[in-house]
Amino acid sequence: MYPHIPRTLRSTRGPMAALLAAVLTAVLLVALPAPTAGAATIDTSASYVLVNRHSGKALDVYNLATGDGADIVQWARNDGAWQQWQFVDSGGGWYRLKSRHSGKVLDIRDFSTADGADVIQWTDNNTQNQQFRIEDTDGGHIQLINRNSGKALEVWEWSTADGARVTQYTDHNGANQQWQLVRLGGGSTPGTFTNPIKAGGPDPWLQYHDGYYYLATTTWNSTITMRRSRTLDGLRSAPDTVVFNLAGRPNGCCNMWAPEFHLIDGPNGPRWYLYYVAGQNVQDFNPTQRLHVLESAGTDPMGPYTFKADLGNTWELDPSILRVNGRLYLLGSYMDGSQSLAITPLSNPWTPSGPRRTISSPTYAWERQTHPVNEGAEPLYHNGRTMIVYSASACWGPDYKLGLLTLTGTDPLNASHWTKHPQPVFQRSDANGVYAPGHNGFFKSPDGTEDWIVYHANDSASGGCDMNRSTRAQKFTWNADGTPNFGTPVRTGVALTAPSGE
């Protein structure tokens, strides 16, 4: 039996706490055996998904939590950042398992040595209840043995259900104590990448700025997160950093969708303005969804941000910013008989200066295939032409797709000055296993010579409008008439040439 170390010790500071921690560590080092030789080779720079041998489900941070004490469970594998773990070397063959989503590590609650004690996440203190050794089993699986207790991580009571507890238990080498290490790789060679670039990444927005790619996606909780990487391929394993927490906002509790960040020259010079949708609960299409905007303190896309303004008091989704002749316009999607594209003039990045108007409604059959929807309006500019690429049909069906509007008049507030392309410009590819591609954004390659689209899609026709949608990217070209040629959505797992200039 090893000594119980109270949780309160973790928050204690000062010389006495340091001395006590050192004494306890010394005692435990004597009591515990060293790791055995021949364990699996671990790449401490890589991300791993741990799949339970009995259930086939992955080690997961429950409910995408980022706080200390959050439960660790099993869940259907989706390779989201909350299912990605980095092994951090503690020396002597011991490791901490760090969540790519929260930055916290696996921890046995309250230093327990009892069978059935919960596995949680906690701030990395490199204490022995956060350290594990790897023991190989047959068939390419491993066990994770806790240094403090000597017990193995397992799925409680052999459950196969989503959300089942992960605990520690006396080592019996059962299949519920065995885990497959799945290393998440990237492109097959340097200068390539593979899709998806983020699993569990719906409604993506990606920008290249000052040497880094920055990516934000829907979280469906009260946080806005962002990840960054020098390469497109690196976004896959980059940690999600919380750039703003909506907790405490009257309308921002738990349902953040469709974040976009735009660098705009405002009264205080260039600032990033981060637009998003938020509501009061996590139900799909709940009536409380509204548009909001944050403002950065400087020119770092990751903030810090402060809340700037509410952008309306009625249901509206998918904000973006259109720029025409030096003026700013807020784009969105609202109910106008059907779900339509809206435009609102702005006097500055956070202040509407006129009424909201409709510029497009779902009129073609392909826009009404699952449900009549126009949403996710994204500006695209090329050779003096102003266009909007938007999502049509509905995200809960496989036929979610992209349509195109072109400003053929002079007034973007006038629906008759926009011309709709009669056919979709990007849609499902059964041959490539890509379904419901939509809610896109655009970015330039690092050297500015290439145009790229970022979008989300599902891997099966039965995929839903949920967090299993993944972020993909591909280069596109231009047709002779000046319209974009997005081609066909590419199959996942295929090595593609990285953007020029990486």
FITILUM-713918 format. One record per residue (C-alpha): residue number from 0; residue in one letter; z negated, y, x negated. Coordinates in steps of 0.1 Angstrom, whole numbers, plus 5000, padded with zeros to 4 digits. Example, Ala and Ser with C-alpha at 12.3 -4.5 7.8 and 13.67 -1.06 7.14 Angstrom:
BEGIN
NODE   num   residu     pz     py     px
NODE     0        A   4922   4955   4877
NODE     1        S   4929   4989   4863
//
This chain:
BEGIN
NODE   num   residu     pz     py     px
NODE     0        M   5000   5000   5000
NODE     1        Y   5009   5034   4987
NODE     2        P   4991   5066   4994
NODE     3        H   5000   5087   5024
NODE     4        I   5011   5122   5015
NODE     5        P   5007   5147   5043
NODE     6        R   5038   5167   5055
NODE     7        T   5018   5199   5050
NODE     8        L   5020   5193   5012
NODE     9        R   5057   5200   5013
NODE    10        S   5051   5236   5023
NODE    11        T   5022   5242   4999
NODE    12        R   5030   5264   4969
NODE    13        G   5011   5272   4937
NODE    14        P   4996   5254   4906
NODE    15        M   4973   5231   4926
NODE    16        A   5002   5218   4947
NODE    17        A   5023   5212   4916
NODE    18        L   4994   5193   4899
NODE    19        L   4988   5172   4930
NODE    20        A   5025   5163   4933
NODE    21        A   5026   5154   4896
NODE    22        V   4996   5131   4899
NODE    23        L   5010   5113   4930
NODE    24        T   5043   5109   4913
NODE    25        A   5027   5093   4883
NODE    26        V   5007   5069   4905
NODE    27        L   5038   5058   4924
NODE    28        L   5059   5054   4892
NODE    29        V   5034   5029   4880
NODE    30        A   5032   5011   4913
NODE    31        L   5069   5008   4921
NODE    32        P   5095   4985   4904
NODE    33        A   5126   4999   4887
NODE    34        P   5159   4994   4904
NODE    35        T   5177   4962   4896
NODE    36        A   5209   4962   4875
NODE    37        G   5243   4955   4889
NODE    38        A   5242   4979   4918
NODE    39        A   5274   4995   4932
NODE    40        T   5290   5022   4911
NODE    41        I   5284   5056   4927
NODE    42        D   5305   5087   4923
NODE    43        T   5280   5115   4927
NODE    44        S   5308   5140   4933
NODE    45        A   5323   5121   4962
NODE    46        S   5314   5119   4999
NODE    47        Y   5307   5086   5015
NODE    48        V   5304   5073   5051
NODE    49        L   5279   5045   5055
NODE    50        V   5290   5020   5081
NODE    51        N   5264   4995   5094
NODE    52        R   5275   4959   5090
NODE    53        H   5260   4947   5123
NODE    54        S   5271   4975   5146
NODE    55        G   5302   4989   5128
NODE    56        K   5288   5024   5134
NODE    57        A   5281   5052   5109
NODE    58        L   5249   5068   5096
NODE    59        D   5249   5102   5114
NODE    60        V   5228   5134   5118
NODE    61        Y   5220   5134   5155
NODE    62        N   5234   5162   5176
NODE    63        L   5249   5179   5145
NODE    64        A   5215   5193   5137
NODE    65        T   5208   5214   5106
NODE    66        G   5170   5217   5107
NODE    67        D   5142   5198   5090
NODE    68        G   5130   5168   5109
NODE    69        A   5162   5160   5127
NODE    70        D   5167   5124   5135
NODE    71        I   5191   5101   5117
NODE    72        V   5210   5077   5140
NODE    73        Q   5241   5056   5141
NODE    74        W   5272   5068   5159
NODE    75        A   5308   5057   5163
NODE    76        R   5326   5066   5131
NODE    77        N   5345   5099   5131
NODE    78        D   5341   5110   5094
NODE    79        G   5326   5143   5105
NODE    80        A   5306   5162   5079
NODE    81        W   5275   5150   5098
NODE    82        Q   5285   5115   5088
NODE    83        Q   5293   5123   5052
NODE    84        W   5267   5117   5025
NODE    85        Q   5266   5127   4988
NODE    86        F   5245   5106   4964
NODE    87        V   5224   5130   4943
NODE    88        D   5211   5113   4911
NODE    89        S   5173   5114   4907
NODE    90        G   5174   5094   4875
NODE    91        G   5165   5058   4866
NODE    92        G   5188   5044   4893
NODE    93        W   5173   5063   4922
NODE    94        Y   5194   5086   4945
NODE    95        R   5189   5111   4973
NODE    96        L   5215   5110   5001
NODE    97        K   5225   5145   5010
NODE    98        S   5242   5154   5042
NODE    99        R   5275   5173   5038
NODE   100        H   5268   5190   5071
NODE   101        S   5233   5203   5068
NODE   102        G   5226   5201   5030
NODE   103        K   5194   5182   5038
NODE   104        V   5186   5147   5024
NODE   105        L   5175   5114   5040
NODE   106        D   5137   5113   5042
NODE   107        I   5111   5088   5056
NODE   108        R   5090   5108   5081
NODE   109        D   5055   5117   5068
NODE   110        F   5058   5095   5037
NODE   111        S   5052   5065   5059
NODE   112        T   5052   5030   5045
NODE   113        A   5051   5013   5079
NODE   114        D   5078   4992   5094
NODE   115        G   5097   5012   5120
NODE   116        A   5091   5046   5105
NODE   117        D   5118   5070   5114
NODE   118        V   5145   5082   5089
NODE   119        I   5150   5119   5093
NODE   120        Q   5166   5147   5073
NODE   121        W   5145   5172   5053
NODE   122        T   5149   5199   5026
NODE   123        D   5155   5183   4993
NODE   124        N   5122   5181   4974
NODE   125        N   5132   5151   4953
NODE   126        T   5100   5133   4964
NODE   127        Q   5099   5095   4964
NODE   128        N   5102   5091   5001
NODE   129        Q   5136   5108   4997
NODE   130        Q   5147   5085   4969
NODE   131        F   5166   5052   4974
NODE   132        R   5180   5025   4952
NODE   133        I   5211   5006   4959
NODE   134        E   5211   4968   4961
NODE   135        D   5244   4949   4964
NODE   136        T   5247   4922   4990
NODE   137        D   5276   4898   4997
NODE   138        G   5309   4910   5012
NODE   139        G   5309   4945   4997
NODE   140        H   5279   4958   5015
NODE   141        I   5247   4974   5001
NODE   142        Q   5211   4979   5010
NODE   143        L   5192   5012   5006
NODE   144        I   5156   5006   4995
NODE   145        N   5131   5035   4997
NODE   146        R   5112   5043   4966
NODE   147        N   5080   5052   4983
NODE   148        S   5077   5023   5007
NODE   149        G   5099   4996   4991
NODE   150        K   5115   4990   5025
NODE   151        A   5151   4990   5036
NODE   152        L   5170   5013   5059
NODE   153        E   5181   4995   5091
NODE   154        V   5193   5001   5126
NODE   155        W   5163   4996   5148
NODE   156        E   5162   4963   5168
NODE   157        W   5198   4954   5159
NODE   158        S   5211   4980   5184
NODE   159        T   5249   4985   5186
NODE   160        A   5246   5017   5208
NODE   161        D   5255   5052   5198
NODE   162        G   5224   5072   5191
NODE   163        A   5203   5042   5180
NODE   164        R   5174   5050   5156
NODE   165        V   5177   5044   5119
NODE   166        T   5144   5033   5105
NODE   167        Q   5128   5016   5075
NODE   168        Y   5117   4979   5077
NODE   169        T   5106   4951   5054
NODE   170        D   5136   4938   5035
NODE   171        H   5151   4907   5052
NODE   172        N   5187   4914   5042
NODE   173        G   5199   4913   5078
NODE   174        A   5233   4926   5088
NODE   175        N   5215   4956   5104
NODE   176        Q   5201   4965   5070
NODE   177        Q   5235   4963   5052
NODE   178        W   5259   4992   5049
NODE   179        Q   5295   4995   5038
NODE   180        L   5301   5025   5014
NODE   181        V   5334   5041   5025
NODE   182        R   5344   5067   4999
NODE   183        L   5364   5095   5015
NODE   184        G   5394   5101   4992
NODE   185        G   5420   5128   4991
NODE   186        G   5456   5130   4981
NODE   187        S   5470   5102   4960
NODE   188        T   5477   5124   4930
NODE   189        P   5467   5159   4919
NODE   190        G   5486   5186   4938
NODE   191        T   5486   5166   4971
NODE   192        F   5465   5163   5002
NODE   193        T   5462   5141   5032
NODE   194        N   5455   5148   5068
NODE   195        P   5430   5152   5084
NODE   196        I   5415   5179   5062
NODE   197        K   5384   5179   5085
NODE   198        A   5373   5150   5107
NODE   199        G   5356   5163   5138
NODE   200        G   5372   5197   5136
NODE   201        P   5386   5210   5169
NODE   202        D   5400   5245   5173
NODE   203        P   5405   5252   5136
NODE   204        W   5409   5286   5120
NODE   205        L   5419   5286   5083
NODE   206        Q   5425   5315   5059
NODE   207        Y   5432   5317   5022
NODE   208        H   5413   5346   5005
NODE   209        D   5405   5355   4969
NODE   210        G   5411   5320   4955
NODE   211        Y   5395   5300   4983
NODE   212        Y   5405   5283   5016
NODE   213        Y   5380   5291   5044
NODE   214        L   5378   5269   5075
NODE   215        A   5359   5273   5107
NODE   216        T   5360   5250   5138
NODE   217        T   5343   5245   5171
NODE   218        T   5307   5231   5168
NODE   219        W   5297   5229   5205
NODE   220        N   5262   5239   5195
NODE   221        S   5244   5271   5187
NODE   222        T   5257   5275   5151
NODE   223        I   5289   5289   5136
NODE   224        T   5298   5271   5104
NODE   225        M   5323   5276   5077
NODE   226        R   5334   5255   5047
NODE   227        R   5354   5266   5017
NODE   228        S   5373   5250   4988
NODE   229        R   5397   5259   4960
NODE   230        T   5421   5233   4973
NODE   231        L   5433   5223   5007
NODE   232        D   5423   5187   4999
NODE   233        G   5388   5198   4990
NODE   234        L   5381   5210   5025
NODE   235        R   5376   5174   5036
NODE   236        S   5344   5170   5016
NODE   237        A   5332   5206   5014
NODE   238        P   5298   5212   5031
NODE   239        D   5296   5231   5064
NODE   240        T   5276   5263   5058
NODE   241        V   5259   5280   5088
NODE   242        V   5271   5316   5087
NODE   243        F   5255   5326   5120
NODE   244        N   5230   5311   5145
NODE   245        L   5234   5321   5181
NODE   246        A   5199   5310   5191
NODE   247        G   5182   5338   5209
NODE   248        R   5214   5354   5221
NODE   249        P   5214   5358   5259
NODE   250        N   5247   5339   5263
NODE   251        G   5249   5321   5230
NODE   252        C   5226   5291   5232
NODE   253        C   5245   5259   5227
NODE   254        N   5283   5260   5233
NODE   255        M   5302   5277   5205
NODE   256        W   5340   5273   5206
NODE   257        A   5371   5285   5188
NODE   258        P   5358   5308   5160
NODE   259        E   5383   5331   5143
NODE   260        F   5377   5355   5114
NODE   261        H   5400   5385   5108
NODE   262        L   5399   5410   5080
NODE   263        I   5403   5444   5096
NODE   264        D   5400   5479   5081
NODE   265        G   5374   5495   5103
NODE   266        P   5352   5527   5101
NODE   267        N   5332   5513   5072
NODE   268        G   5362   5499   5053
NODE   269        P   5375   5463   5054
NODE   270        R   5352   5439   5072
NODE   271        W   5356   5404   5085
NODE   272        Y   5353   5403   5123
NODE   273        L   5344   5368   5136
NODE   274        Y   5354   5362   5172
NODE   275        Y   5341   5333   5192
NODE   276        V   5334   5318   5226
NODE   277        A   5298   5309   5237
NODE   278        G   5280   5298   5268
NODE   279        Q   5246   5287   5281
NODE   280        N   5251   5250   5280
NODE   281        V   5272   5222   5266
NODE   282        Q   5292   5213   5296
NODE   283        D   5330   5214   5293
NODE   284        F   5345   5245   5309
NODE   285        N   5312   5258   5322
NODE   286        P   5314   5292   5340
NODE   287        T   5292   5310   5314
NODE   288        Q   5318   5311   5286
NODE   289        R   5323   5346   5272
NODE   290        L   5340   5362   5242
NODE   291        H   5318   5378   5214
NODE   292        V   5323   5393   5180
NODE   293        L   5303   5395   5147
NODE   294        E   5308   5419   5118
NODE   295        S   5304   5410   5081
NODE   296        A   5284   5431   5056
NODE   297        G   5313   5431   5031
NODE   298        T   5345   5412   5023
NODE   299        D   5331   5377   5019
NODE   300        P   5345   5356   5048
NODE   301        M   5312   5337   5048
NODE   302        G   5292   5368   5055
NODE   303        P   5264   5376   5060
NODE   304        Y   5273   5385   5096
NODE   305        T   5255   5405   5123
NODE   306        F   5261   5405   5160
NODE   307        K   5285   5433   5170
NODE   308        A   5295   5431   5206
NODE   309        D   5301   5412   5238
NODE   310        L   5337   5414   5247
NODE   311        G   5336   5409   5285
NODE   312        N   5314   5398   5313
NODE   313        T   5337   5372   5329
NODE   314        W   5349   5337   5319
NODE   315        E   5373   5338   5290
NODE   316        L   5383   5316   5261
NODE   317        D   5400   5315   5227
NODE   318        P   5399   5350   5213
NODE   319        S   5424   5362   5187
NODE   320        I   5436   5395   5174
NODE   321        L   5472   5408   5178
NODE   322        R   5485   5438   5158
NODE   323        V   5515   5458   5169
NODE   324        N   5525   5492   5155
NODE   325        G   5490   5498   5140
NODE   326        R   5472   5490   5172
NODE   327        L   5448   5461   5179
NODE   328        Y   5448   5439   5210
NODE   329        L   5424   5412   5220
NODE   330        L   5440   5379   5231
NODE   331        G   5423   5354   5253
NODE   332        S   5427   5329   5282
NODE   333        Y   5412   5335   5316
NODE   334        M   5417   5324   5353
NODE   335        D   5444   5344   5371
NODE   336        G   5454   5320   5398
NODE   337        S   5458   5295   5370
NODE   338        Q   5446   5295   5334
NODE   339        S   5467   5322   5318
NODE   340        L   5470   5342   5286
NODE   341        A   5453   5376   5286
NODE   342        I   5457   5408   5265
NODE   343        T   5432   5437   5262
NODE   344        P   5438   5469   5242
NODE   345        L   5411   5477   5216
NODE   346        S   5401   5511   5202
NODE   347        N   5384   5493   5173
NODE   348        P   5377   5457   5165
NODE   349        W   5348   5454   5190
NODE   350        T   5356   5479   5218
NODE   351        P   5381   5473   5246
NODE   352        S   5399   5505   5256
NODE   353        G   5417   5494   5288
NODE   354        P   5418   5466   5314
NODE   355        R   5427   5430   5307
NODE   356        R   5462   5420   5317
NODE   357        T   5481   5387   5320
NODE   358        I   5511   5382   5297
NODE   359        S   5518   5345   5304
NODE   360        S   5510   5319   5330
NODE   361        P   5519   5281   5330
NODE   362        T   5552   5280   5348
NODE   363        Y   5573   5253   5331
NODE   364        A   5567   5216   5339
NODE   365        W   5556   5209   5303
NODE   366        E   5529   5236   5306
NODE   367        R   5515   5219   5337
NODE   368        Q   5518   5182   5325
NODE   369        T   5481   5174   5325
NODE   370        H   5468   5206   5341
NODE   371        P   5483   5241   5343
NODE   372        V   5470   5258   5312
NODE   373        N   5480   5286   5287
NODE   374        E   5454   5292   5261
NODE   375        G   5448   5295   5223
NODE   376        A   5471   5324   5218
NODE   377        E   5478   5329   5181
NODE   378        P   5500   5358   5167
NODE   379        L   5528   5350   5143
NODE   380        Y   5549   5376   5125
NODE   381        H   5582   5372   5107
NODE   382        N   5609   5396   5096
NODE   383        G   5598   5423   5119
NODE   384        R   5595   5399   5149
NODE   385        T   5561   5396   5168
NODE   386        M   5554   5362   5184
NODE   387        I   5526   5343   5200
NODE   388        V   5522   5306   5197
NODE   389        Y   5499   5292   5224
NODE   390        S   5486   5259   5237
NODE   391        A   5498   5245   5270
NODE   392        S   5490   5216   5294
NODE   393        A   5453   5207   5289
NODE   394        C   5433   5195   5259
NODE   395        W   5419   5164   5277
NODE   396        G   5454   5147   5278
NODE   397        P   5478   5135   5251
NODE   398        D   5504   5161   5260
NODE   399        Y   5486   5192   5249
NODE   400        K   5513   5211   5230
NODE   401        L   5524   5244   5216
NODE   402        G   5546   5270   5233
NODE   403        L   5562   5303   5220
NODE   404        L   5563   5339   5233
NODE   405        T   5584   5366   5216
NODE   406        L   5579   5403   5221
NODE   407        T   5613   5414   5231
NODE   408        G   5603   5448   5245
NODE   409        T   5581   5475   5231
NODE   410        D   5549   5472   5251
NODE   411        P   5527   5442   5244
NODE   412        L   5506   5449   5275
NODE   413        N   5536   5444   5297
NODE   414        A   5543   5408   5306
NODE   415        S   5580   5415   5312
NODE   416        H   5583   5426   5275
NODE   417        W   5575   5390   5264
NODE   418        T   5601   5362   5265
NODE   419        K   5589   5326   5268
NODE   420        H   5608   5299   5249
NODE   421        P   5619   5273   5275
NODE   422        Q   5608   5243   5255
NODE   423        P   5576   5234   5236
NODE   424        V   5578   5241   5199
NODE   425        F   5553   5214   5187
NODE   426        Q   5542   5183   5205
NODE   427        R   5529   5147   5203
NODE   428        S   5546   5121   5180
NODE   429        D   5539   5086   5192
NODE   430        A   5558   5073   5161
NODE   431        N   5534   5091   5138
NODE   432        G   5503   5083   5159
NODE   433        V   5496   5120   5166
NODE   434        Y   5486   5131   5201
NODE   435        A   5476   5164   5218
NODE   436        P   5484   5186   5188
NODE   437        G   5473   5221   5197
NODE   438        H   5450   5251   5192
NODE   439        N   5465   5262   5160
NODE   440        G   5463   5290   5134
NODE   441        F   5485   5302   5105
NODE   442        F   5479   5308   5069
NODE   443        K   5499   5315   5037
NODE   444        S   5500   5294   5006
NODE   445        P   5480   5308   4976
NODE   446        D   5512   5324   4961
NODE   447        G   5523   5338   4994
NODE   448        T   5557   5320   4994
NODE   449        E   5550   5294   5021
NODE   450        D   5540   5294   5058
NODE   451        W   5515   5268   5070
NODE   452        I   5502   5258   5104
NODE   453        V   5467   5244   5110
NODE   454        Y   5459   5226   5142
NODE   455        H   5438   5198   5158
NODE   456        A   5450   5165   5172
NODE   457        N   5439   5131   5183
NODE   458        D   5447   5097   5168
NODE   459        S   5453   5080   5201
NODE   460        A   5467   5087   5236
NODE   461        S   5433   5081   5250
NODE   462        G   5416   5107   5228
NODE   463        G   5397   5134   5247
NODE   464        C   5388   5171   5245
NODE   465        D   5358   5165   5223
NODE   466        M   5345   5166   5187
NODE   467        N   5366   5136   5177
NODE   468        R   5397   5159   5174
NODE   469        S   5405   5165   5137
NODE   470        T   5419   5194   5117
NODE   471        R   5454   5189   5102
NODE   472        A   5477   5212   5082
NODE   473        Q   5514   5212   5073
NODE   474        K   5541   5235   5060
NODE   475        F   5567   5249   5084
NODE   476        T   5600   5267   5080
NODE   477        W   5621   5291   5101
NODE   478        N   5652   5287   5123
NODE   479        A   5683   5308   5120
NODE   480        D   5673   5328   5151
NODE   481        G   5639   5338   5135
NODE   482        T   5618   5314   5155
NODE   483        P   5594   5289   5137
NODE   484        N   5604   5253   5131
NODE   485        F   5572   5234   5130
NODE   486        G   5589   5200   5129
NODE   487        T   5570   5169   5139
NODE   488        P   5532   5165   5134
NODE   489        V   5527   5143   5103
NODE   490        R   5509   5110   5102
NODE   491        T   5474   5110   5089
NODE   492        G   5468   5094   5055
NODE   493        V   5502   5103   5040
NODE   494        A   5501   5122   5008
NODE   495        L   5517   5157   5012
NODE   496        T   5525   5183   4986
NODE   497        A   5497   5209   4985
NODE   498        P   5505   5246   4992
NODE   499        S   5524   5264   4965
NODE   500        G   5502   5282   4940
NODE   501        E   5472   5258   4941
//
